[in-house]
Amino acid sequence: MILTKLAYKSLLNRRASVLLTLFTIAISVMLLLSIERIRVDAKSSFSNTISGTDLIVGARTGDIQLLLSSVFRIGHTNNGVTWQSYKYITSQRGVKWSIPLSLGDSHKGQAVLGTTLDYFEHYQFAKKQHLTFNQGHAFTAINEVVLGSDVANRLNYKLGDQIVISHGMGNTSFHHHKDNPFKVTGILNATGTPVDKTLHIPLAAIDLIHGGSAHNEHDEHDEHDEHDEHDEHDEHDEHDEHDEHDEHDEHEKYSDLTGQPKQITAFLMGFNSPLYTLQIRRNINQYKKEALLGIMPTVTLKELWQMLAIVEKVLLLFSGVVVLVSLLGMLTTLLANLNQRRRELAILRSVGARPWQLFTLISIESLFTTLLGCIVGCALYYLVMLLASSYLQSQAGISVNIAMLSYYELTLIGVIMAAGFIIGLIPATRAYFYSLSDGMSIKI
């Protein structure tokens, strides 16, 4: 107890240098825990780039290729899925929801995705988070577009702006659809996923801008509505006509946004039970009318992460370097302080302190310093994670899990404590073996 109290008083007496050492250890602990947390959560977030989706269905290529083209908008598939096959498969028992996806167009290098309103209702990312709007709302007409956050920020678009879609992916555009501009009606909040770099338009608009049947059908619907409205005006009163016309408009609005495309690039599916997922996946892979492939995105994302394992190894390397540098800095500070404490140690020896007592004193001081550094480092870690969590989610797509330290993280702190104690033994040993010429030993 006397040595412990003496160590505490000694640390207070040298608080400037002690605080410097403590701060070095705290920063290293904070960086180590932060890198480890980001490493774990980056892997988890990558696996949850798309979540809540049980199957992704597209033309038969490869699991990773289908995932990259449909989710990450990287590459493209040579074939698509016919609309008849999509309707047949999604009408099977156990299907909870489905989202058709049509790719192949772009705007200034950003992917354009044709889809339905189900996309904004059922698409999820990270830990089953739904898409939310920063401004505006989902498209309600065939000539409206919803922008990802990165598209809006990078190209400085706002609600009401007119956008021209181009045929072709990436920066190479073969044709600009100037006759069919789109009006910006919504801007999504940042997700840190490929959604941020995507422009979303109604599925029926894909046929429209490519000169398909959607335009003709739309015109026929308009003519048919005018004829029906005239007949109803003759046969019914004004109130009944207004109600029936509104009901018909709602039905027409939905059918116009979906259309009847010949084929789509892929589609997402959600099921009522995992048993339906496995059963329908097997049926899709054995589908005879056309060559289709159904993949489970969570499994394929994990396989893709294994191919990118070098990222995880680099983060682990950074963690090791951070700890090594901090421990070397601590050793340097302790040795420098030891040279400044010759007079203090000589006085202690003169009043009867033994060499082992000096050894214990300096060891206790290094242990105290390391313990306080770890505690402060943990506090800084939680503070940094709390402040950076929203930024990491929106900019890097990393959903940070701010929770109690895991067993592995506690083990890392224990290793730092042990390493700090061992390093503290080096100046303690030097103090123990000071020679007579150093004025540290007296004759007994």
N, C-alpha and C positions, 0 to 999 in steps of 0.2 A: 504493500500500500504506500509505503514511503517513496519507493521508486516511481510508482505510478503518479503520485502527487508531484514529485520532482519533475517528471517528464512533462506533465501538464504545465507547470510553471515555466519550464524551459521553452516550451513551444510558444507560450504567450510572450516571453521575453524576446523571442526571435520571430514575431508574428509576420513581419514583412516577407522574409524568405520562406517561411512556412506557408503563407497564403499563396505565394507563387508556386510552390511545389503542389499544394492542394489543388490549385486551379488547373495545373497541368494534368493531374490525375483525373479531375472532374471532367475536363474536356475530352480526355481519351475515353473515359467510361461512357460519356454521352455519345460520342461518335461511334464507339463500338456497338452500343445498344441500338442506336439509330440505324446504322448500316445493317445490322442483323435483322431489325424489324422490317426495314425496307426490302431486304433480300427475301424474307419469308412472305411479306405481303405482296411484293411484286410477282412472285410465283403464283400466289393465290389469286391475285387480281387478273393475271394473264389467263389463268384457267377459267376465270369468270368474266372474260371479255364479253361473252354473251351468256347469260344465266337464265334459268327458268325455261329454256328451250330444250325439249327432249330429243328432237330429231331435226337434222337439216337434210333436205332431199334435193338432188340435182341429177344431171346427166352422169352416167357412170364414167368416172375418171379415176381419181385417187382420193383417199380420205383428206389428206392435207391440202391437195389442190382445190378440192371443193370448199374446204373451210376457208382457205385464203381468198378465193374468189368471191364467196358469198358474204363473209363476215369482215374480212380485212380489205376487200376491194383490190386485191393484188392478183394480177394475171386475169385470165378469162377462160371460160369453158367454150369448147367448140360447138357443143350441142346444148339444147335447152330441154325443158319439160313441156309437153303439150298441155294445153288448157284442159282438154278432156281427161288426161291422166291426173292432173291436179285435182279436178272436181271429184273424180272417182275415189282417189286415195283419201282425200280429206272428208269424204262422206262416210268413211268406215266407222264402225262402232268403237267408242272409246276416245275418239278425237275431240279434244276440248276446244282448241282453236288452231288457226293456221294463218300464216302471213305469206302471200306471194311476193317474190322479189324479181324485178326485171332490171338488169344492168346492161351497159353497152354505150351509154351516152355520158357526156362530161360537160363541165363548164370551167374554163380556164384551169384545166388540170385537175379539177375536183370531180369525184364520181357523182353521177346522177342516178338515183334509185327510184324506180317506179314501184309503188306499193299501194296498200289500202289503208283505211283508217284503223284497221286492226293493228297495224304496226305501232301506232302511238299508244294503244291500249295494252298490248301484250308483250311488246319487246322489253327485255330487261337486261341490265348489265350489273357488274360488280356483284354485290350480295343481294340480288333480286331487287334492284332499284329500278323504278320505272322512269321513262323519259318525261321530263318536265319542260315547260316553256318559260323562257326568259322574257320573251315579248310575243304578243300575238296569239295565234291559235293554229290548229291543224287546217289543212286545205279543205275547203268546202265546195270548190268549183274546179273544173278540169284544167283551168289555166293558172292555178295557184301553186306556190312552191314553199316548202318549209326548209330553212337552212340550219345546218349544224353550226355550233358556236364558232368553230375555227374558220369556217367559210365566211361567216358574217364579219368577224373581226379582221381577217386578213384582207378581204376585198372591200371592207368598209361599206357593207350593205345595211340598209335599214328597211323597216316595214314600208310597203308601197312601191319599192323599187322594181323596175322591170329587168328581167334576166332572159338572155337568149341561150338556149341549150344547143350544144354541138354534138354531132355524131362522132363516135370514137372515144376510146378511153385515154387517160393521161393527158399529156400536153399536145398530142397529135390529134387534130380534128379534121375530118374529111369534108364535113358539111355543117354549116350553121343554120339552124332552124329559125331564121329571122321572121318567118311568117307567123310563128306561134310563140310570142314572148310570154313569160310567166311572171306573175306578180307575187312579191314576197308578202306572205301573210303570217308567218311565224318564224321565230328564232329559238332554237332549243338551248337549254342550259348545257354547260360543258360537262362531258362525261369521261374524258380521257380515253375514249375508244374511237374506232373509225367513224362512228356516227357524227362526230364533230366535223369531219372533213367531207360530209355527204350532203347533197341537195336532194330533197324528197319531193316527188311529184306524184299525182294520182296515176294509178296503173293504166287507166284508159288514155292518159295523155301520151303514153309511149306510142300507142297506135296512131294517135292523132298527129304527132309531129313527124311520124314516118309515113304519113299518107295512107294509114290503114282505114278500117271500116268505122272506127269510132266517130269520125267526123260526120260521115254519112248517116250513121245511126242517130247521132245527136240531132242532125237536121230533121230526120224523119220523125223523131220524138217531138221536136218543136212543132212541126206541121200537124202531127197527130193531136198534140195538146190543144192547138188552136181550134181544130175541127171539133174535138170533144167539148171544149169550152163553149163553142157556139151552140152545139146541140143541147148541152145541159142548160144553157141560158134560155133556150126556147121551152124546155120541158119542165124545169124546176125553178123554184124561187131563188132569189139572189143569195140568201143565207146558206141554203143547201149546196149551191154551186161553189161558194167560197170554201166550205169545209172539204168537199170532195176534191176540189182542185188542189188544196194544200196537201191533202193526203197523197194525191198522185204525184205532186212535186217532190215530196220527200222520197217516194219510191224511185222516181226518175233520177233525183240527185245521187242516190246511192249507186244505181245501176250505171249512171254516166261516169262516176269515179272509178268503178271497177272495170266496166267494159267486158269484151269477150276477146282477149288477145289470142293469137294462134299459139304462142308458147311463152314461157317465162324462163328466167335463168335458174331459179331455185325457189324453194319455199321452206318456211320454218313451221314446226308442228309442236303442239303441247298436248299431253294426254291426261286422262283422268286417273290412270294408274300406270306404274312402271311395267306391269305385265303387258299392257297394250303396246307400250313402246317396243318391247322386244318382239312381240308377235308381228306388228305392222312393219317393223324394220326388216324382218325376215321376208315378209311378203313383198316388200318394195324391192329388195335385192334379187328376188326371184320373179319379178314382174316381167311378163312375156311380151306385152304390147310395145314396150320400148326399154332400152337399157338405162335403168335408173340406179341410183346409189343413195342409201340412207345412212347417215353417220350420226353418232352421239357426240355433240360438240365438246362436252367436258372431257371425254376420253381422248379425243383427237387433239384438243388444246394441250393436254398433259404430254402427249407424244411430241407435239411441236416444241414444247418447252425443253424437253430432253435433248432435242437437236440444238437448242440455244443455251445449253448448260454452261458455256463459256462465260456467260454473263454472271451466273451465280458464282462461278469460281473466281472471277475478278473481284466481286464484292467481298468474298471471303478473304482474298489476298489483301484488300484494303483494310479489312478489320485487323488482320494480323500485323500489318505495318503500323497502324495507328497505335496498337498496344505496345509494340516494340519501341517505337519512338518515344512514347510517354514514359515508359519504364527507364529508358536510357536518360531521358531528361531528369527524371527523379534521382537517378544515381549520380548524375553530374552535380545536381543541386546539393545532395547530401554530402558528397565528398568536399565540395567547396565550403559548405558550412562547417564541416569537421575541422578544416584548417583554421577557420576563424574562431573555433571554440577551444583552442589549445589551453588558453589561460583558464577558462572555466573548468575544464577537465583536470588541470593541474591543481586547482583549488580543492576540487572534490577529493582528489587523491591525498592532498595534504591533511584533510580532516578525517581520513581513515577509510575512504571508499576503496574497495578492492577492484582489480581489473575486471572480474566477471560482473561486478555491479555496474561498471561503466558500459560494458558490453550489453547488459540487460537494459540499461537506461536508453541507449541509442536505439536498440531494437524496438522498445516500447514506443518511442517517439515516431519511428518510421511506420509502425503498425497503426498508431493513432492517425497519422497523416494520411495513410492509405485508406483507412476506414472512413474518415471524414470526406476524403476525395470521392470515394465511391457513393456515399450518401448524396453529396452535392451533385455528382454526375447523374445519378438516377433522377433527382429533381429536375435538372436541366433537360434530361431526356424527355420526361413527360411534358415539360413546358414546350419544347421544340416540336414534339409530335402533335400537341394540341394546336399550336399555331400553324403548322405546315400541313395538317391533314387535308384541309379543303383544297389547298393549292396542289398537293400531290394527286388528289382525286381528279381535279379538273384539267391539270396540265399533263400529268404522266399516267393517269388512269390507275393509280395505285390507291386502293382503299385501305387506309391504315387502321389497324385494329388496336385501339388504345385500351389495354387491359393490364391486369397484374402481370408481373414478370413471369415468364415461363420457366420451367425447370432448367432448360438449356441456358437461358439468359442468366439465371441465378448462378449456374455453374460457371459461366464466363466471369461474373463478378467475383466468385470465389477464387478463380484462377488468378485474377488481377490482385486480389488480396494476398494470396500466397506468394505471387511474384514480387509484390511490393515488400513483403516481409523478408523474402530471401535477399532482395537487393539491399534492404536495410542492414543485413548482416555484414555486408562488405565494409562500410564505414565503422560498424561496431567492432569488427575484427581488427581493423587498423587501430582503433582506440585501445583495444585490449593489448596489442603488441607494441605499443609505443616504447621506444628505447630510452635509456637514461639521458642520452644527448637531447632528447626532445623535452626534457624537464618534466616528464610525466610520471616517473617512478621515484619513490623515496625509499630509503633504507628503513627496515623495520627491525 
